[in-house]
Amino acid sequence: MIYTSVTLYFDAIRADCLISMCYDKKRVEIKVKGWQYMNTVEVSQVSKSFKGVKVVDNVSFNIVQGEIFGMVGPNGAGKTTTIRMLMDIIKPDSGEIKILGEHINENTKNVIGYLPEERGLYKKLTVTESLYYLASLKNMRRSQARDRATQLMERVNMLPHKNKKTEELSHGMGQLIQFIATILHNPELVILDEPFAALDPVNTQLLKDFIRELRSQGKSVIMSTHMMNQVEELCDRILMINKGRAVLYGSLNEIKSRYRNNSVFIECDRLPESITGVAGSKNHGKYVELFLDGKTSPQAVLKDIIDKGAVVNRFEISTPSLNEIFIQVVKEAR
C-alpha cells in the first residue's frame, strides 16, 4: 500500500480514511491511502560561492504539490542564485537538490517552467512562432503546442495579436506571452521571477487567477518578487533569504504570529479611562492601539471595554505586514 502526505485547507474535517494527521489551525497534513506522492522540490544544505564570497549559505527548504511558495529577500540576497541552481544553470558547491524525487536531469528539466526576470522573446519572430519554438525545446509536438497556445492566448485576449512580431508588442503584452511560454508545456513546477512587472491592474489580476489555478491543479509555484503585498495575497509559505542565509521559513500565519506586537487596534465611541490588562496606548487618529500586559487575553480586554459601556466598531489583533517584517529582519541583520 502506498501512503502520501498532502496539505489541505478547510473548515471541517471528515477523516474516515486517514492514516495519520498533523493538525495546526486550518492547515492539516494527512496521509491518505492510495496516492503516490513526493515533494516537488527538496533543497538540502545547499551552498554556493563566487570568487570566495558565499552567496548561498547552507539553505534548505522543500516545496509540496499544490503550493505557491514565495521566495523573498533584498537585492543580492541569493534568491536568483538559488533559482539558477534549481534550474541547473549553475551547480551548487555542496548540498543536494531534487526535483520530483530525482536529482536534476534532462527529464526533470522538462517538468519546469521558468519565467525569468530578464525577458527573452525573439524579437523578429511572431508570437506563435516564438511559442512553437519554445514548446519544441520542451519536446512538445507542434499540434499540441498549437492547440494549447491558442487556448492560453484566448484566455489572456492575445489571440488577435498572434501574428505580430514580438518586438511590436507592448511590454505588458510581451509579459503575458512570456508567461504563456512558461506554462505552455504544462510543467509540474513553475518558477516566476517578478511576474507582475509592467502589468496593468487588469492583467495583474488575470495573472493572479492563472497562478491560483495552477495551484488548484496540483502544480507547485515558486514566486520571487519584491512586491510583498502580492506574496501575502498569493503564497502559502515563504522563504526569506538575506546575505545568502535562510532567515525566515514557514507559513505566513506562523511568521506573522512570531513577529506581531502584543497589542490590539480599536475604534469605539469612547475609550474607558481604565481597561483591565492594558499597559499603555497610542492614538493613530482613526483608531487607538492598546498595548496589553502579556497576561490578559485580547478577548478579556474587549469584554472589559464593552462592559464599561463603549460601542466598539472595530477590534483587531495587531499583526505586522510582511513588508514590515521584511524591513525589520533586514535591518536587524545589518
C-alpha positions as CSV (number, residue, x, y, z in Angstrom):
1,M,0.0,0.0,0.0
2,I,1.3,3.5,-0.9
3,Y,0.8,6.4,1.5
4,T,1.3,10.1,0.9
5,S,1.2,13.4,2.6
6,V,-0.8,16.3,1.2
7,T,-1.6,19.8,2.5
8,L,-5.3,20.9,2.5
9,Y,-7.2,23.9,3.7
10,F,-10.7,23.6,5.1
11,D,-13.0,24.5,8.0
12,A,-14.3,21.0,8.8
13,I,-12.7,17.6,8.6
14,R,-14.2,14.2,7.9
15,A,-11.3,11.8,8.4
16,D,-12.7,8.3,7.8
17,C,-9.8,7.2,5.7
18,L,-6.9,9.0,7.3
19,I,-3.8,7.0,8.1
20,S,-2.4,9.9,10.3
21,M,-3.0,13.6,10.6
22,C,-0.9,16.5,11.9
23,Y,-3.2,19.5,12.7
24,D,-2.2,23.1,13.0
25,K,-5.1,25.6,12.9
26,K,-6.7,25.1,9.5
27,R,-3.6,23.6,7.9
28,V,-3.7,19.8,8.1
29,E,-1.1,17.3,6.8
30,I,-2.7,14.0,6.3
31,K,-1.7,10.6,5.0
32,V,-4.2,9.0,2.6
33,K,-4.5,5.6,1.2
34,G,-3.7,5.1,-2.4
35,W,-1.9,8.3,-3.5
36,Q,1.7,8.3,-4.7
37,Y,3.4,11.5,-3.5
38,M,6.7,13.3,-3.3
39,N,7.8,16.8,-2.7
40,T,8.1,18.7,-5.9
41,V,11.3,20.4,-4.7
42,E,13.8,19.3,-2.0
43,V,16.8,21.5,-1.2
44,S,19.1,20.3,1.5
45,Q,22.0,22.3,2.9
46,V,22.9,23.9,-0.4
47,S,25.8,26.4,-0.6
48,K,27.4,28.3,-3.5
49,S,30.4,30.7,-3.6
50,F,31.7,33.0,-6.3
51,K,35.4,34.2,-6.0
52,G,35.5,33.2,-2.4
53,V,32.2,35.0,-1.5
54,K,29.5,32.7,-0.2
55,V,26.3,33.9,-1.9
56,V,24.1,30.9,-0.8
57,D,25.0,29.5,2.6
58,N,23.6,26.2,3.8
59,V,20.0,26.8,2.6
60,S,17.4,24.1,3.0
61,F,13.7,24.1,2.1
62,N,11.0,21.9,0.4
63,I,8.0,22.7,-1.8
64,V,4.9,20.5,-1.9
65,Q,2.5,19.8,-4.7
66,G,-0.3,22.4,-4.9
67,E,1.6,25.1,-3.2
68,I,2.5,28.7,-4.0
69,F,5.9,29.3,-2.4
70,G,7.3,32.8,-2.0
71,M,11.0,33.4,-2.2
72,V,11.8,36.9,-0.9
73,G,14.8,38.9,0.2
74,P,16.7,42.1,-0.6
75,N,18.8,42.6,-3.7
76,G,21.9,40.4,-3.7
77,A,20.5,38.1,-1.0
78,G,21.0,34.9,-3.1
79,K,17.5,34.4,-4.5
80,T,18.5,34.4,-8.1
81,T,21.5,32.1,-7.5
82,T,19.2,29.7,-5.7
83,I,16.7,29.7,-8.6
84,R,19.6,29.1,-11.1
85,M,20.7,26.1,-9.1
86,L,17.1,24.7,-9.2
87,M,17.2,25.2,-12.9
88,D,20.6,23.5,-13.2
89,I,22.0,26.6,-14.8
90,I,24.8,26.6,-12.2
91,K,25.8,23.8,-9.8
92,P,25.9,24.1,-6.0
93,D,29.3,23.7,-4.3
94,S,27.7,21.5,-1.7
95,G,24.3,20.1,-0.7
96,E,21.6,18.3,-2.6
97,I,18.7,19.4,-4.9
98,K,15.9,17.1,-6.0
99,I,13.0,17.8,-8.4
100,L,10.1,15.3,-8.1
101,G,12.3,13.0,-6.1
102,E,15.2,12.9,-8.6
103,H,18.5,14.7,-8.9
104,I,18.3,17.2,-11.7
105,N,18.5,15.6,-15.2
106,E,17.1,16.3,-18.7
107,N,13.8,14.7,-17.7
108,T,13.3,16.8,-14.6
109,K,14.2,20.0,-16.6
110,N,11.2,19.3,-18.9
111,V,8.8,19.5,-15.9
112,I,10.0,23.0,-15.0
113,G,8.6,26.2,-16.5
114,Y,10.6,29.3,-15.9
115,L,9.7,33.0,-16.2
116,P,13.0,34.9,-15.8
117,E,13.2,38.5,-14.6
118,E,15.1,39.3,-17.8
119,R,12.5,38.6,-20.5
120,G,13.8,36.8,-23.6
121,L,11.4,36.6,-26.6
122,Y,12.8,36.5,-30.1
123,K,12.1,40.0,-31.4
124,K,11.9,39.0,-35.2
125,L,9.6,36.0,-34.7
126,T,5.8,36.3,-34.5
127,V,4.1,35.4,-31.3
128,T,3.0,32.0,-32.5
129,E,6.5,31.2,-34.0
130,S,8.1,32.1,-30.6
131,L,5.7,29.9,-28.7
132,Y,6.0,26.9,-31.0
133,Y,9.8,27.2,-30.9
134,L,9.9,27.4,-27.1
135,A,7.5,24.5,-26.9
136,S,9.7,22.4,-29.1
137,L,12.6,22.8,-26.6
138,K,10.3,21.0,-24.1
139,N,9.6,18.2,-26.6
140,M,6.0,19.3,-27.3
141,R,4.6,18.2,-30.6
142,R,3.6,21.0,-33.0
143,S,-0.1,20.1,-32.9
144,Q,-0.1,20.1,-29.1
145,A,1.7,23.4,-28.9
146,R,-0.7,25.0,-31.4
147,D,-3.8,23.8,-29.6
148,R,-2.6,24.8,-26.1
149,A,-1.1,28.1,-27.3
150,T,-4.5,29.0,-28.9
151,Q,-6.3,28.2,-25.7
152,L,-4.0,30.2,-23.5
153,M,-3.8,33.2,-25.8
154,E,-7.6,33.3,-26.0
155,R,-7.8,33.4,-22.2
156,V,-5.5,36.5,-22.0
157,N,-7.0,38.2,-25.0
158,M,-3.8,37.9,-27.0
159,L,-5.2,35.8,-29.9
160,P,-5.8,38.8,-32.2
161,H,-2.0,39.6,-31.8
162,K,-0.7,36.0,-32.6
163,N,0.8,37.0,-36.0
164,K,2.5,40.1,-34.7
165,K,6.3,40.1,-34.2
166,T,7.1,40.1,-30.6
167,E,9.0,43.4,-31.0
168,E,5.7,45.1,-31.9
169,L,4.1,44.1,-28.5
170,S,3.9,46.4,-25.6
171,H,6.0,45.4,-22.5
172,G,2.9,44.2,-20.7
173,M,1.7,42.2,-23.7
174,G,5.1,40.6,-24.1
175,Q,5.0,39.7,-20.4
176,L,1.7,37.8,-21.0
177,I,3.2,35.9,-23.9
178,Q,6.3,35.0,-21.9
179,F,4.0,33.7,-19.1
180,I,2.2,31.6,-21.7
181,A,5.5,30.2,-22.9
182,T,6.4,29.3,-19.3
183,I,3.3,27.1,-18.8
184,L,2.7,26.0,-22.4
185,H,4.2,22.5,-21.8
186,N,2.1,22.0,-18.6
187,P,5.0,21.9,-16.2
188,E,4.8,20.5,-12.6
189,L,7.0,23.2,-11.2
190,V,6.5,26.8,-12.3
191,I,9.2,29.4,-11.3
192,L,8.1,33.0,-11.7
193,D,10.7,35.8,-11.2
194,E,9.0,39.2,-10.7
195,P,5.9,38.0,-12.6
196,F,3.9,41.2,-12.2
197,A,6.4,43.7,-13.5
198,A,5.0,46.0,-16.2
199,L,1.4,44.6,-15.9
200,D,-1.6,46.9,-15.5
201,P,-4.1,46.1,-12.8
202,V,-6.4,44.1,-15.1
203,N,-3.6,41.9,-16.4
204,T,-2.1,41.6,-12.9
205,Q,-5.4,40.1,-11.7
206,L,-5.5,37.9,-14.7
207,L,-2.1,36.5,-13.9
208,K,-3.0,36.0,-10.2
209,D,-6.0,33.9,-11.3
210,F,-3.7,31.8,-13.5
211,I,-1.3,31.3,-10.6
212,R,-4.2,30.2,-8.3
213,E,-5.4,27.9,-11.0
214,L,-2.0,26.2,-11.3
215,R,-2.1,25.6,-7.5
216,S,-5.6,24.1,-7.8
217,Q,-4.3,21.7,-10.5
218,G,-1.6,20.4,-8.1
219,K,1.2,22.4,-9.6
220,S,4.0,23.9,-7.5
221,V,4.7,27.6,-8.0
222,I,7.8,29.5,-6.8
223,M,7.2,33.2,-6.9
224,S,10.2,35.5,-6.4
225,T,9.2,39.2,-6.1
226,H,9.8,42.4,-4.1
227,M,6.0,43.0,-4.1
228,M,5.3,41.9,-0.5
229,N,1.6,42.6,-0.9
230,Q,1.4,40.1,-3.8
231,V,3.3,37.5,-1.7
232,E,0.8,38.0,1.2
233,E,-2.1,37.6,-1.1
234,L,-1.0,34.5,-3.0
235,C,1.6,32.5,-1.1
236,D,1.0,29.6,1.3
237,R,4.6,29.6,2.7
238,I,7.7,31.7,2.2
239,L,11.4,31.6,2.4
240,M,13.2,34.8,3.1
241,I,16.9,34.9,2.2
242,N,19.3,37.5,3.5
243,K,23.1,37.6,2.9
244,G,22.8,34.0,1.5
245,R,21.1,32.5,4.5
246,A,17.6,31.5,5.2
247,V,16.3,33.9,7.9
248,L,12.5,33.1,7.7
249,Y,10.9,29.9,6.5
250,G,7.3,28.8,7.1
251,S,3.7,29.7,6.6
252,L,2.7,33.4,6.6
253,N,0.4,32.9,9.6
254,E,3.2,31.4,11.6
255,I,5.7,34.1,10.7
256,K,3.2,36.9,11.4
257,S,2.4,35.4,14.7
258,R,6.0,35.3,15.6
259,Y,6.6,39.0,14.8
260,R,3.3,40.5,16.0
261,N,3.2,43.1,18.7
262,N,1.3,42.3,21.9
263,S,-1.3,44.9,21.0
264,V,-4.8,45.4,19.6
265,F,-6.4,48.1,17.4
266,I,-9.7,49.5,18.5
267,E,-12.3,52.0,17.1
268,C,-15.1,52.9,19.5
269,D,-17.3,55.9,20.5
270,R,-15.4,56.4,23.7
271,L,-12.5,54.6,25.3
272,P,-12.7,53.9,29.1
273,E,-10.0,55.6,31.2
274,S,-9.0,52.3,32.8
275,I,-9.1,49.0,31.0
276,T,-8.1,45.7,32.6
277,G,-4.9,44.2,31.1
278,V,-3.9,47.3,29.1
279,A,-0.4,48.7,29.9
280,G,-0.4,51.6,27.5
281,S,-2.0,53.1,24.4
282,K,-1.1,55.1,21.2
283,N,-3.6,57.2,19.3
284,H,-3.3,56.7,15.5
285,G,-6.1,59.2,14.6
286,K,-9.0,57.0,13.5
287,Y,-8.1,54.2,15.8
288,V,-6.2,53.6,19.1
289,E,-3.6,50.9,19.6
290,L,-3.7,49.3,23.1
291,F,-0.6,47.5,24.4
292,L,-1.5,44.5,26.5
293,D,0.3,43.5,29.7
294,G,1.1,40.0,28.4
295,K,-1.2,38.3,31.0
296,T,-4.6,39.4,29.7
297,S,-6.1,38.0,26.5
298,P,-7.5,40.3,23.8
299,Q,-10.9,38.8,24.4
300,A,-10.8,39.8,28.1
301,V,-9.8,43.3,27.1
302,L,-12.7,43.6,24.6
303,K,-15.2,42.3,27.2
304,D,-14.0,44.8,29.8
305,I,-14.4,47.7,27.3
306,I,-17.9,46.6,26.3
307,D,-18.9,46.0,30.0
308,K,-17.9,49.7,30.6
309,G,-20.4,50.9,28.1
310,A,-18.3,51.6,25.0
311,V,-19.7,50.9,21.5
312,V,-17.0,49.1,19.6
313,N,-16.9,49.5,15.8
314,R,-13.5,47.7,15.2
315,F,-11.4,45.4,17.3
316,E,-8.4,43.8,15.7
317,I,-5.3,42.0,17.0
318,S,-2.3,43.8,15.7
319,T,-0.5,41.8,13.0
320,P,2.5,43.2,11.1
321,S,2.5,43.2,7.3
322,L,5.1,41.0,5.5
323,N,6.7,44.2,4.3
324,E,7.1,45.4,7.9
325,I,8.6,42.0,8.9
326,F,10.9,42.1,5.8
327,I,12.3,45.6,6.8
328,Q,12.7,44.5,10.4
329,V,14.6,41.3,9.6
330,V,16.9,43.1,7.1
331,K,17.7,46.0,9.5
332,E,18.5,43.5,12.3
333,A,21.0,41.8,10.1
334,R,23.0,44.9,9.3
